[in-house]
Amino acid sequence: MDFFSQSRLSKTFMLSALFIILGLLLWNTTLFFERLKEVERDKMKIWAQSQKSITTESKNDYLELNLLIITSNTQIPIVNLNADGTVNLHRNISKKIIENPERFEKYIAALKLKNDPIVIPLPNKQKQYLYYGDSPILNKLKYYPATIVLIVFLLIGMIYFFFNTAKISEQNKLWAGMAKETAHQIGTPLTSLIGWLEILKVENVDPTYIQEIDKDIVRLKIITERFSKIGSKPSLELMNIVSETQEAFSYLKARSSKLILFTLETPKSAILVMLNKELYGWTIENLVKNAIDAMRGKGELTIKIIEKKHHVKIQVVDEGTGISKHLFKKIFKPGYTTKTIGWGLGLSLAKRIIVDYHSGRIKVAESEKDKGTTFQISLKKC
């Protein structure tokens, strides 16, 4: 999956999350106001009954008023305890809690901690104690500040993400444009070199020189193709990873310092994978050059191909300075480099080629200070 696909998925996910949270907030707000309306209506019923009792001065009206007040509470959980701690009355408590004595006892203990009791004086100097909890409305209100804060942070995150994505997208377009322009500029002298090579052939120059020049011209063509493919999805073909690695290895060995001892370890049989020849060769080249730099141009460099049941591993092993463990992932980020000269793009390009274009994996398999590093590529077999 490339960067742009990941960006689109991230945007979709964040927008979906925002709409879900907003929907839940609106839904809970609607329920909250409906409950408040019910509470207000209950208060008005009590007020109307009180007014009737005052007007008629009937004992029955006072009794109706008391019953109305008691029965109007359909939200707040209450437990009325006698002085000896026995339960006299309870309302708005789950049946499952009431039916379980142990849970009910714990629930009462929790209510005692939540609010101070309301003392109810009785005749003969007796007392009852009313313990109560929070209504569902209050319980929901507890989460409103957190929900609002979450929405604010989500909006800030989306704004930052959109600006950052736009900036990266602009940079990617710039790099892609520069790469394509570089490929175009290389094309002109390359055509001229091909013409000069034909002239050299006529002039009876040593054939070995011509062969080497021809190889470099072919290499320049490959480099041109690499740069021209930046910014567009490359095509993959069924290829033998062993022969492709051998070809890249041979070219790099012939053009590297004689102080580098090159070793290639591969299976004898072919291993087929979906591959883009030019981009895979570019990856091996970047890893080999990185290894040579780490060894300061002197040491043993080994490329290994290890076949597994479902995938194949390509390892580039050097005897360089090594990499600290906390840098294993950081070195693949664009712009990161430990060299005084360089853009820090080699390993980031290698990662993009392997992960985004070939659906594989690339990592630092192991590294030890002053003993060397092993870079590993994993690709799925066909």
C-alpha positions, 0 to 999 in steps of 0.5 A: 500500500503506497503513501497516498492510499494510506493517507486516504484510509487515514482520512476516511477513518478519522472522518468516520470516527468524528461523525460517529462521536458527533452522532453519539453526542447528539443522540445523548444530548437529545435523550438528556433533554427529553429526560429533563422535560420529563423531570420538569413535567413531574415537578409540575404535577407535584406543584399542581397537586400541592395547589389543589391540596392547599385550595381544598384542604382535604386530607385525601389530597395531602395523601395523594400529594405524598404518594405522587411525590414518592412515585414520581421518582423513577430515576434516582436510586434510593435506599431507605434504612431504619436506625438498625440498618434494615432496609425499609424501602428501595427504588430504581435499583436493578432487580439482579442487585436486589436478588443477590444479598451480597451485591445489594449490601455492597451497593448500599455501602457504595451509596453511603459513600456517594452522598450524605444521608437525608435523615427522616424524623419519625414519632417516638424519636425514631429516625430513618436514613435515606441514601441515594445515588446519581440519576442516569442523567447525571451519570451521562453528564460526567462523560460530556466534558471528556467527549467534548475534549476528545472531539476537540483533540480529534479536530486538531489532529485532523487539521494537523493531519490534513496540513501535514499530508498536503505538505508531504504530497507537495514534496512528493510531487516535487521529488517526482518531478525532479526525478523525471526531469533528471531522467529526461536530462540524462537521455540527451547525453546518453543518446550521444554516448551510444553514437560515440560507441558505434564510432569506437567500434568502427575504429577497431578499439579493444573490444573489452573496452567497448564491452565495458562502455556498453555495460555502463551505457546499459546501466545509464539506461536502467538508471533513467528508467528508475527515475522515470518511474518515480511517482508512478506505480511500476509493473511487476513481472514473474522473475527469478530472484536468484539470477536478478541478484547475481546480475546486480551483484556482478555489476557492483563487484566489477565497479567497486574497490578491490579492497572489498571482498565480495561473496555471493551465497545463493541456492542452485535452483530458481526462485520465482517472485513478482519483481520489477527488475530496475527497482529491485536492482536499485534496492540492492545497489543502495544496500551494497553502497551503504554497506561499503560506506559503513566499512569505509571501503575495505572489508568483506561484503556478503549477499545471501539468498535464503529460501523459505516455504512461502517467502525468500530472504535476501541478506546484505551482510557487511563488516562495518561500524554497526548501527545502534538498536534505537536507529533500526527504524529511524534509518529508513526515514527520508532525510536521515543520514549519518554521513556528512555528505548525502541526502539520506534517501537511499534506504528510504527509497529501498524501503518504499520499493520493497514495501510499497511496490513489492508488498515485501519487508525490509529491516535491519536483521541484526547489527553489532558495533564495530562488527557489522550489520545485516540488512534483510529483504523478504519477498513472497514466493510465487 
